[in-house]
Amino acid sequence: MFLDELLPDFYEKIGPGFRQSRLSGQICFTHITYAFEHREIWRPAGYDGTQTAASEFRITTSGRDAYRRSQPLATPKLETNEEFPVVRAKYRPVVVVKPAPDPPPMTALPGGSPLTWPLVVVAPSFSVVGPMRRSKFPDRFIERVRKLEFPEVFFLPAEPGVLDQDSLLPIYRITNAFHNHLEPSEWKLTEPVLRILQGQFRFYLTGEYGGDYATAREMLLNPH
């Protein structure tokens, strides 16, 4: 038995007002950048007479002077310890892990940094099949993920109207997205599934093993 068979009601509708909500467990869509081992940056290649504004750029490999530029740019704004990284991004489904926090009841200092940003913690999902419906992973691996064997990855089953394809949710790929950059769907994980996923996050991040996650995992890995 797999988790999506143990809990066949994996998703539920949020109801009216879902477009304004960003709830834990809600399925949303947003752009997610790829993680690259080889760093490339977008470097100024043409300046104005003051050398503070650039109109041309070129992609270069990060060298020893990366993030150690000798002169800042005014247009576009770029400090000497900053770079424009070159990364690709893809529009993906994500699961909301934690909505954006309310701002603290304090006033930021003049010229200081904002106390909070409207950032939502999300976990991006990755389909298990690629072009031409070719599987990206061995079937045996997917089966083991569906049994909660690996703390670092969670399985999301396909369901019409929710997810087009079976997908994996790598816990180690959690990131953040601006509240307004998320396109919310009307679907979320059901409460039993969400509690298990939250327990898996806790186990992966802290080593604390217990609750609904441990109960479901032991039931699936050690059936009697």
C-alpha positions as CSV (number, residue, x, y, z in Angstrom):
1,M,0.0,0.0,0.0
2,F,1.1,3.6,-0.7
3,L,0.2,6.8,1.0
4,D,-2.0,8.0,-1.8
5,E,-3.9,4.7,-1.5
6,L,-4.0,4.9,2.3
7,L,-5.4,8.4,2.0
8,P,-7.2,8.5,-1.4
9,D,-8.7,11.9,-0.6
10,F,-5.5,13.7,-1.2
11,Y,-6.8,17.1,-2.3
12,E,-9.9,19.2,-1.4
13,K,-11.4,22.5,-2.7
14,I,-10.8,25.6,-0.7
15,G,-14.1,27.3,-1.7
16,P,-15.0,30.9,-2.5
17,G,-12.2,33.4,-2.0
18,F,-9.4,31.0,-2.9
19,R,-7.9,33.6,-5.2
20,Q,-7.2,35.9,-2.2
21,S,-5.9,33.1,0.0
22,R,-2.4,31.6,0.5
23,L,-3.0,28.7,2.9
24,S,-0.7,26.1,4.1
25,G,-1.1,23.2,1.8
26,Q,-2.6,25.2,-1.0
27,I,-1.6,24.4,-4.6
28,C,-0.3,27.5,-6.4
29,F,1.7,28.3,-9.5
30,T,4.8,30.5,-9.9
31,H,8.2,30.8,-11.5
32,I,10.9,28.7,-9.8
33,T,14.5,29.2,-10.7
34,Y,16.8,26.3,-11.5
35,A,19.7,25.5,-9.2
36,F,22.9,25.7,-11.2
37,E,26.3,24.3,-10.3
38,H,28.1,26.5,-12.8
39,R,27.6,30.2,-12.0
40,E,27.2,32.7,-14.8
41,I,26.6,36.5,-14.4
42,W,25.3,39.3,-16.5
43,R,28.2,41.8,-16.7
44,P,28.1,45.3,-18.1
45,A,29.8,45.6,-21.5
46,G,29.0,49.1,-22.5
47,Y,28.9,52.3,-20.4
48,D,28.0,55.9,-20.7
49,G,30.6,58.7,-20.3
50,T,30.3,58.6,-16.5
51,Q,30.9,54.9,-16.3
52,T,27.9,54.7,-13.9
53,A,25.2,53.6,-16.4
54,A,25.3,50.5,-18.6
55,S,23.3,49.9,-21.7
56,E,24.9,46.7,-22.9
57,F,25.5,43.5,-21.0
58,R,27.1,40.1,-21.8
59,I,27.0,36.7,-20.1
60,T,30.3,35.7,-18.5
61,T,31.4,32.9,-16.2
62,S,31.9,34.0,-12.6
63,G,35.5,34.9,-12.2
64,R,37.6,35.8,-9.2
65,D,36.2,39.3,-9.2
66,A,32.6,38.2,-9.0
67,Y,30.8,40.1,-6.4
68,R,33.9,42.3,-6.0
69,R,33.3,44.9,-8.7
70,S,35.5,48.0,-8.6
71,Q,32.7,50.5,-9.3
72,P,29.0,50.5,-8.6
73,L,26.3,51.1,-11.3
74,A,23.6,53.7,-10.9
75,T,21.6,52.4,-13.8
76,P,20.6,49.7,-13.5
77,K,21.4,49.8,-9.8
78,L,24.2,47.4,-8.8
79,E,26.5,47.7,-5.8
80,T,30.1,46.6,-6.0
81,N,29.3,43.4,-3.9
82,E,26.3,42.5,-6.2
83,E,25.9,40.8,-9.5
84,F,23.1,40.0,-11.9
85,P,23.0,36.2,-11.9
86,V,22.0,34.4,-15.1
87,V,19.5,31.6,-14.2
88,R,16.6,29.9,-16.0
89,A,13.2,29.7,-14.4
90,K,10.2,27.5,-15.0
91,Y,6.5,28.0,-14.2
92,R,5.7,25.2,-11.7
93,P,3.0,24.0,-9.3
94,V,4.1,24.7,-5.7
95,V,2.7,23.7,-2.3
96,V,2.4,26.6,0.2
97,V,4.4,25.6,3.3
98,K,3.9,28.8,5.2
99,P,2.0,32.0,4.3
100,A,3.7,35.3,4.5
101,P,4.0,36.6,8.1
102,D,2.3,39.7,9.4
103,P,4.6,42.6,9.8
104,P,5.9,43.2,13.3
105,P,4.4,46.2,15.2
106,M,7.6,48.2,14.8
107,T,8.6,51.0,12.5
108,A,11.7,50.5,10.3
109,L,14.6,52.9,10.7
110,P,15.0,55.6,8.1
111,G,17.1,54.2,5.3
112,G,17.1,50.8,6.9
113,S,15.9,47.5,5.5
114,P,12.2,46.4,5.6
115,L,11.4,44.4,8.7
116,T,9.5,41.8,6.7
117,W,8.9,41.0,3.0
118,P,5.6,39.5,1.8
119,L,7.3,36.2,1.1
120,V,5.5,32.9,1.1
121,V,7.5,29.7,1.8
122,V,6.8,27.2,-0.9
123,A,7.9,23.7,-2.0
124,P,8.1,23.4,-5.8
125,S,6.9,20.2,-7.5
126,F,8.5,18.3,-10.3
127,S,6.7,15.9,-12.6
128,V,7.9,12.3,-12.7
129,V,7.6,12.2,-16.5
130,G,9.3,14.3,-19.2
131,P,8.7,14.9,-22.9
132,M,6.9,12.1,-24.8
133,R,5.7,10.8,-21.3
134,R,9.1,9.2,-20.7
135,S,9.7,8.5,-17.0
136,K,12.4,10.5,-15.3
137,F,12.8,8.0,-12.4
138,P,12.8,4.2,-12.0
139,D,9.4,2.8,-11.0
140,R,10.9,1.2,-7.9
141,F,12.1,4.6,-6.7
142,I,8.7,6.2,-7.1
143,E,7.1,3.3,-5.2
144,R,9.5,3.8,-2.3
145,V,8.7,7.6,-2.3
146,R,5.0,6.8,-2.1
147,K,5.7,4.7,1.0
148,L,7.4,7.7,2.7
149,E,10.8,5.9,2.7
150,F,12.8,9.0,1.9
151,P,12.4,12.0,4.3
152,E,13.7,14.4,1.6
153,V,11.0,13.8,-1.0
154,F,7.2,13.6,-1.0
155,F,4.9,12.2,-3.6
156,L,1.9,14.1,-5.1
157,P,-0.5,12.0,-7.2
158,A,-2.0,13.4,-10.4
159,E,-5.6,14.3,-10.2
160,P,-7.8,16.0,-12.9
161,G,-8.0,19.7,-12.3
162,V,-5.3,19.7,-9.7
163,L,-2.1,18.2,-11.1
164,D,-1.8,16.9,-14.6
165,Q,1.0,14.4,-13.8
166,D,2.3,12.5,-10.8
167,S,4.9,14.7,-9.2
168,L,7.7,14.8,-6.6
169,L,8.0,17.4,-3.9
170,P,11.7,17.6,-2.9
171,I,11.8,18.9,0.7
172,Y,15.3,20.3,0.1
173,R,14.1,22.6,-2.7
174,I,11.9,24.7,-0.4
175,T,12.2,28.4,-1.3
176,N,10.2,31.6,-1.1
177,A,8.0,33.6,-3.5
178,F,6.4,37.0,-3.3
179,H,2.7,36.7,-2.3
180,N,1.6,38.5,-5.4
181,H,3.7,36.3,-7.7
182,L,1.7,33.2,-6.7
183,E,-1.2,32.2,-8.9
184,P,-3.5,30.4,-6.4
185,S,-5.6,27.4,-7.4
186,E,-8.8,26.3,-5.7
187,W,-7.2,23.2,-4.3
188,K,-5.2,22.3,-1.3
189,L,-3.9,19.2,0.5
190,T,-6.5,17.6,2.8
191,E,-5.8,18.1,6.5
192,P,-4.6,14.5,7.1
193,V,-2.1,14.7,4.1
194,L,-1.0,18.2,5.2
195,R,-0.2,17.0,8.7
196,I,1.9,14.1,7.3
197,L,3.8,16.5,5.0
198,Q,4.4,19.0,7.9
199,G,5.7,16.1,10.0
200,Q,8.0,15.1,7.1
201,F,9.3,18.7,7.0
202,R,9.9,18.6,10.7
203,F,11.7,15.3,10.5
204,Y,13.9,16.4,7.6
205,L,14.8,19.7,9.1
206,T,15.2,18.8,12.8
207,G,15.3,15.0,13.1
208,E,12.1,15.0,15.2
209,Y,10.3,11.8,14.3
210,G,6.7,11.5,15.4
211,G,3.1,12.4,15.0
212,D,1.0,11.5,11.9
213,Y,4.1,11.3,9.7
214,A,5.7,8.6,11.8
215,T,2.5,6.7,12.2
216,A,1.8,6.7,8.4
217,R,5.4,5.9,7.6
218,E,5.7,2.9,9.9
219,M,2.3,1.6,8.7
220,L,3.5,1.7,5.1
221,L,7.1,0.5,5.6
222,N,6.2,-2.2,8.2
223,P,2.8,-3.6,7.3
224,H,1.5,-6.3,9.6
